[in-house]
């Protein structure tokens, strides 16, 4: 999850969460000095204010009492509350929410990052500095407004456009971009507008932080991914280069599943690498209703998701073993092996046990579904927004 928040800050927030009720520990924690009350400048007031801020960030994720305890939209809040507020282990929290331990760790990590992002934007106002104009809600709003269709995006062309956008900035910095053109076009299936803005933000960051001279840019295929690599002389400013990337660009990149990493090489060079998958996650839809299979495929046609379909539980089990989908949407009422038996089988097989499963059926029995290992439960007839919300909660879209 790319958030634009420094890794060190996220780690500090995790430390505070792990010992949220240990005030002597919080007294000494580096973050305590950032949160203070206006009238009391003691270490105790700082620690108490920090704990209050963390608790408020967790509570902000609470979808309300009307939302079922195990509902997907409540999972981050429930995990954070169970583990850090009530003191349950990750294993115990997973059991309470009827999810796998692996899913719990993944969601808990995302929950910590979400709390860290909330606190990151509070810290400036908490320390008396002007608050940033950009906050989590505004970034998410801009991302949600990005309503464009998927298409084949030529990364080389996007990089050229980005270079044109920052050309004047490069001239003022005496920095020149050298592109090493790939032998053939390097394309990804994605949102063109999002890809363009992320690359422009990264190119701008590199130009601003590079020493005078040339920046080498390459885009090469690496299996089912594309690596875009910037190599240059860093200007030596303290801190990670990616800490200076705009939060909006980091959020967009995270939504698209991009990985970003930097490393410092012998001789003083720095490499900033973007790892971009050429294929999206795969969702296996198991239903004996052919119209429903086509409907779900249409629902996901505008997202970086490939859809595999199966008209029976038996076929779905075979495909799941061979394709290892990122998620499964499973009907219950099917001839032969029904969905309940298939769900139990999926959770029994080691190679499919960790695949999140969305049970989607007219037989709406959430308690039974969750007890058998379902991650999300939807009732038919199902709407596009419900399918997308379920897959978004699972980190698929």
Secondary structure as UniProt FT lines:
FT   HELIX           7..18
FT   TURN            19..21
FT   HELIX           23..28
FT   HELIX           30..34
FT   HELIX           43..59
FT   TURN            60..61
FT   TURN            65..66
FT   TURN            69..70
FT   HELIX           72..74
FT   HELIX           75..80
FT   HELIX           81..85
FT   HELIX           90..97
FT   HELIX           101..126
FT   TURN            127..128
FT   HELIX           136..144
FT   STRAND          151..154
FT   HELIX           155..165
FT   HELIX           167..173
FT   STRAND          175..180
FT   STRAND          187..190
FT   HELIX           192..209
FT   STRAND          213..222
FT   TURN            223..224
FT   STRAND          225..234
FT   HELIX           241..244
FT   HELIX           247..255
FT   TURN            256..257
FT   STRAND          259..264
FT   TURN            266..267
FT   STRAND          269..277
FT   STRAND          281..286
FT   HELIX           290..299
FT   TURN            300..302
FT   STRAND          305..310
FT   HELIX           313..323
FT   STRAND          327..330
FT   HELIX           339..348
FT   TURN            350..354
FT   STRAND          356..361
FT   HELIX           366..371
FT   TURN            372..373
FT   STRAND          376..379
FT   HELIX           384..393
FT   TURN            394..395
//
